[in-house]
Structure formats: C-alpha cells, structure tokens
C-alpha cells in the first residue's frame, strides 16, 4: 500500500486524522486477514507552502535550513498526533519516506522520461509531455480533449501543451535548490510519489490511497509519468471523502480549523473521533459537528458499560452460572461474521460498527442471565475487533476497600429484604460514580462517567 501522507507545514488537523485513521484501519484489517502488508506513507517536505512558512518562522536564516526546520517541526507534531490517536507510525511494516531523501532518484526518473521522449527540458524546467500519456483522464473519468479545450498556458510557463506538468522546477532567487542536469532547482510535486512508490514497492503494487481531492491532477499525473517510465503502477485505488465542519470547508480564515491537539485538549479521548470517522463509509464526505461527537461519546460509554460489567460480574460472591449453550455461541459468532462481511464489503465501517453494538448488547443480556462463559466469550471477541479498529479497551474498574464494603453492605441489605437501606447505599455508590446492577445471584459495577449524567 502506498498512501499520500502529509505536507508538513502546519498543525495536523482532524481531516489529516481521518485520512491517517482510514488507511491504518485498512492496513490492520488486511494484516488480520492474513496478508503480509507493506505500508508506505510519504512525507512531502519540499514544497512551496513549506518555503513560505520558513520565510515567516525563520526570518534571517538560510532558507534551506529554515525549510528543514519547518519540515522537522511539523512532522514531529504530525507524529505526536498519530501517537495521541493510536495510529501506526514508522516501523517494521510501515515505511515513511521523505521527498528530500529521494531527490537523486527523482532526477534519475526524470532523465529516464526525457530519454524515452515523454518529457522535455526548457530553460531549466522539465515538463511531462501529456501527449505521451496513455488514457490520460481514466482515473478522474475525464476526456483529454475536453481538458485541453478548457486549459491554457500561463505566460510565465514554457509548456508545449497546457496540460503538461512540471517534473522539475528551476530555482527561484533565494529558494532552496538541488543540482541537476538541467540546472539548479527542485522537483515538482507529482514526481515524488511515482519515484518513492516504485523504489520501495516495485513497479507494480496493490493499493494506492489518498483523498478524493488528489484524484486530479495529482494521481492522474502519477499514473501518466509512471506508465510512461514503464511501470504498471497501482492495481487498485482507494480515495476517501473530505471532511467539513458544520457544513463548511475547514479553514483558519473561517475560524473552524480544528487541530488534533485542539480536539484532544477538549475531549481527552481519541476514540470519540474514531467512532465519528467509523460512522461514515470512507469514500463518503463527512461533516463534523459537536453533536456528532457527543453521539460518539454515548457510543463509547455503552461499550465501556459492557466491559465494566463483564470485568466486575460476581465481584462479591459467585452464584449459579447459567450454561453457555450452542445457541448462545451461534448468536455471537453470527454477529462477528456480519462484522467481517461488512469489512469485506469495501470496508463498510458503519455496518461493522453496528455489529459491535449488537455484540456488546448481547453481552449485557448474557451478564443479566448470569451466563459467565457466554459474556466472557463475547468480551474476547470484542477485544479482537476493537484492536482491528484501533479502539481502546477500558481498564478494569478500581474499587477501593470502602466501595467494596458499601457494595457488600448493600448486598446484605438486599438479602435481608431491607430494600430502603439497599437503595440508600445504591444512591451513595452512584454519587461516588459507581452504578451498581444486580441479578438474582451476582453484582456488576460500571463507572459513571461525567457524560452519563447529561
């Protein structure tokens, strides 16, 4: 898998988080299904926006040094965001190449295109000749003739054709540059992905991913230059929909820019964002609102409630355990099967998420029926599925001796049919943020989170 990663010039926002999370879930699921997955997420650390940020943040310094400082700073913040979200970062099966590390190979690739007649150099710039692209527009489903009719060449460009795109840009005054056969300059944007993907994954690989906004021209141009260089390139393309905020495009100028850091500072729980992302198919657009995050919180709490009760069932005394029947096991297994069917259906996460809720609800029914083996079985299945979706499993509730004593007293009051005292103790425990439930022979405790009271 090759995924277009961040251009590191600003704080990572929740749109970046959606992209990273979607492809991390896909990576995890494919590995779970038995595939050996090599995952590449590139880092664009040579770009106009990075140069402009370096001019602003590191005035008076050498610009090339400033560019590196900007890239290092914001890549570090991107990695911190991934860590906060529990998303995989570079490791044995995740490769994270930087554009700046591949410039010599980009120069070789560009020269190869020139030698094959698919690119041409003009006064220090190098352009891809779009007439040499087979089926240009096939990914974005556009006609080359219509695209040419609606385009034009800027007076500052040296193109033969309006749709020709830059492979190498001649250096402007005071900008960072690298030496090349065509003079001092730096690579165009599109070339980095063709070069890094082919070098790490080979001339043909399975999946190329990115946002839907990259289909044209970025991915279209990647295909054109890679195929012209003799690469078969990607077999499958996966594009995720874009994220909006209350129906608007996210932008600092609109005051609706939400960084991952902002989100975590406000909500302190990455799973709320993940559950929100899972609520829509990856290919669809998704609109962020605080109401939807509150809905994610309720979902999170319902899962926590099951895990809490499964972990505290029979905490004081063990009653008669009801048997775990074949029928009970079949119910649980069928729900798990529906989860896998949903994920196999082009990673249909809303339907998969519905299966998780169904499984947790069945587990609560088994707890109420004192079917210990049954709900422990469901707990083990949920733990596997949570890991696949990178969701956090809540820790076992910690109960102090004082809380245990009050629960014990409440239990004795129930046995003695002193229901008034039992209710008083239940209220005291609830005020201490412990919600006690009882069956005929067992007690379970769930933590009352602040949000449960709303």
Secondary structure, DSSP 8 states (H G I E B T S, - for coil): -EE---B-SS--BHHHHHHHHHHHHHHHHHHHTT----EEE-BB-SSHHHHHHHHHHSTTS-HHHHHHHHHHHHHHHHHHHHHHHT---SSSSEE--BGGGGHHHHHHHHHHHHHTTSEEEETTEEEE-GGG-TTTTTTTT--HHHHHHT----TT---SSTT-EEEEEE--TTS--B--TT-SEEE-HHHHHHHHHHHHH-SEEEEEEEEGGGIIIIIHHHHHHHHHTT--EEEEEEEE--EEETTEE--GGGT---BHHHHHHHH--HHHHHHHHHTS-TTS-EEE-HHHHHHHHHHHHHHHHHHHHHHHTTSS---------HHHHHHHHHHHHHHHHHHHTT--HHHHHHHHHHHHHHHHHHHHTT-HHHHHHHHHHHHHHHHHTT----------HHHHHHHHHHHHHHHTT-HHHHHHHHHHHHHTTEEEEE-SS-EEEEE--GGGG-
